């Protein structure tokens, strides 16, 4: 479907652990690929398995400035919070202070518990999932709930309430 001048592509900020641990990089990559069919993922690099090597070319300040610009440009935030990360927690807190909607995906395991600052925050939408298909369904349901009246999801236009 062709986009009209008034349509806007959904800007999604995806947050996932980088320096806190990259064991879920493949999970991030699959979620990002799914989200790219629903909007523009500003932070698709988070799913890149070779990210740590690439980010060595940037200063800490350059990374901070870039990520803050993306966060400000985002319409909403999707955070995979199964691997604890100071950076992801910081991004979630900033997104909340900016009034952005935040959706947190969490895979519960016996050896990891979600931070009380995330789990107890009524501002956040937090869901537990066990596999990628379940995560995708939960994301689609949330996106349908939180979209403005009319916004472009990838190549398809969605009109709410009519």
MOHULIN-V302793 format. One record per residue. N is the residue number from 1. BURIAL is + if it has 9 or more other ideal C-beta (glycine too) atoms within 8 Angstrom, else -. D_FIRST is the distance of its C-alpha to the first C-alpha in whole Angstrom. Layout:
N/BURIAL/D_FIRST
N/BURIAL/D_FIRST
This chain:
1/-/0
2/-/4
3/-/6
4/-/9
5/-/13
6/-/14
7/+/12
8/-/13
9/+/13
10/+/16
11/+/19
12/+/21
13/+/24
14/+/26
15/+/29
16/+/32
17/+/35
18/+/36
19/-/40
20/+/41
21/+/40
22/+/37
23/-/38
24/+/34
25/+/32
26/-/31
27/+/30
28/+/28
29/+/26
30/+/25
31/+/24
32/+/22
33/+/20
34/+/19
35/+/18
36/+/17
37/-/14
38/+/14
39/+/14
40/-/17
41/+/20
42/+/23
43/+/25
44/+/24
45/-/28
46/+/29
47/+/28
48/+/30
49/-/33
50/-/35
51/+/34
52/+/38
53/-/39
54/+/36
55/+/37
56/-/40
57/-/39
58/-/39
59/-/41
60/-/41
61/-/40
62/-/37
63/+/36
64/-/36
65/-/35
66/+/32
67/+/31
68/+/32
69/-/30
70/+/27
71/+/28
72/-/28
73/-/25
74/+/23
75/-/22
76/+/23
77/+/26
78/+/26
79/+/29
80/+/31
81/+/34
82/+/36
83/+/38
84/-/40
85/+/39
86/-/40
87/+/37
88/+/35
89/+/37
90/-/37
91/+/34
92/+/33
93/-/36
94/+/35
95/+/31
96/+/33
97/-/35
98/-/32
99/-/31
100/+/28
101/-/27
102/+/28
103/+/28
104/+/30
105/+/30
106/+/34
107/+/35
108/-/39
109/-/42
110/-/46
111/-/46
112/+/44
113/-/43
114/+/41
115/+/42
116/-/43
117/-/42
118/+/38
119/-/39
120/-/41
121/+/39
122/-/37
123/-/34
124/+/33
125/-/31
126/+/32
127/+/32
128/-/34
129/+/32
130/-/34
131/-/31
132/+/28
133/-/26
134/+/28
135/+/26
136/+/23
137/-/23
138/+/25
139/+/22
140/+/20
141/-/22
142/+/23
143/+/19
144/+/19
145/-/22
146/-/22
147/+/18
148/-/18
149/-/17
150/+/14
151/+/12
152/+/10
153/+/11
154/-/10
155/-/6
156/-/6
157/+/7
158/+/11
159/-/13
160/+/17
161/-/19
162/-/18
